[in-house]
Amino acid sequence: MKRKLLIVDDEEGVRESLRVIFSDHYQVLTAAGGEEALALVSQERADAVLLDIIMPGMDGLEVLRRISALPSAPRVIMLTATKTIQTAVAAMKAGACDYVTKPFDIRELHLIVEKAIAEGGGGFLPQR
């Protein structure tokens, strides 16, 4: 049975590209925004989440905080085009397991997702 990967990005092209890239290895779920992502996470047991930071409405950091508060939260990898130390630090403090800037290297992103899922062990409780 394939592990589940949730991809959250407001840009349809990014979501679709990532879905194609990961669909051979994972069952891929996609969400266009924070509310949709939270609804999916509450219905489906995702093993990892690729989460964009800058989105209209609820931003990725707020989505991350809410996902991290779940009893059996998936590992969350933040994706962003913004390369600021403050954003990276905020994401890691909020419970992200990694932070990747766009454009990303596909092989590196595969390794990051594999590592996140392996370290998750079927349920992740963020360290506070």
N, C-alpha and C positions, 0 to 999 in steps of 0.2 A: 504494500500500500504506500502510495506516495505521500510525502510530507506536504503540509499546506503552507504556502507562502502568500501573504497578503501584500499587494502593492497599492499604495495610496499616493496619488499625485493628481493635481487638478488638470494637468496637461494630458489630453487623450493620447497624443503621440508618444509621450514618455511611458504611460501605462501600457500601451499596446506593444511598444518595443520591448519593455521588460517582460511582459507576458510571453512574448515569442521566445526571448532569450532563456527564460526559466521553465517553460512548459514541458520540456523533455525530462526534467529532473524532479519537478514539483507539481502538485495540483495548485494552480495559481488562481487566486481570488483577486479582484480589483475593486477599488473604490475611488471615486472622483473627489471626495472631500472627507472632512473629519467626522461629521455625523454618520455618513454611510459607513465609514471604517469602524466606528464604535458599534454600530448595529451588527456588522458582519462579525466582529470579534466576539460579541455576546452570543451569536448564533452558531458560529463555526469555531472549531479549535484550531487556530493558526499556530504553526510552529515558529514562524518568524514573520516580521513585518518590515517592508521597505517603505519608509515614510518620508514624504517631502516636508520640508519645514515651512516654506512660504506658500500658503494657500489662502484663497479668500474665505471669509467666514472664520471658522475655527482653525487656527494655525497648527502646524505640526507639533510644536512644543506642548500645546494644550492637549492635543490628541495623545501624545506620548505620556503626559502626566496621568491622564485618565486610564490609558491601557496599563500603565505600570501599577496602578492602584488595584487592578484585578487580582483575585487570589491566585490564579494560575496564568499569569501574563506571558504572552509570547515574547521572545527576544525582539527588540526593535533596533533597526539600523536606519539612521537618519540620512536622507539624501537632500543636498542643497546646492544651489549655484552660488550661494554666498559663502565666501571664505573668510569668516571672521572668527577670531579666537573666542570672543564672548559667546557667540552662537554655539560653537562646539562645546564649550564648558557648560553652558546652560543645558544642552541636550544630554551630556553625560551625567550631570547632576540630577536630571529628571528621570534617569533610568535607561538611557540608550546604551546599547552594548557597543555601538560603533557609529562612525560619522564619515560619510563619503561625499566628496564634492563632485558636482557635474562639471564637465563631462567625466565619466568614469571609465576605467578599464574593465571590460567585460569579464576577463579571467579573474582579475582581482576581486570584483564584486561577487562572482561565483564562490570564491574562496571565503570571503567574509560571511556570506549567507550560510555556507556549509559549516563554518566554525560556530556561528551563532546557534544553529540548530543542534549541532553536536553538544555544545555547552549547555543548551537549554534543558536537555534530558527529559523532555515531555512536560515541562512545567517550570517556569522561571519566576522566582520571587526576587524583585530588585533589592540590592543591598542599599541600605540607607545609612 
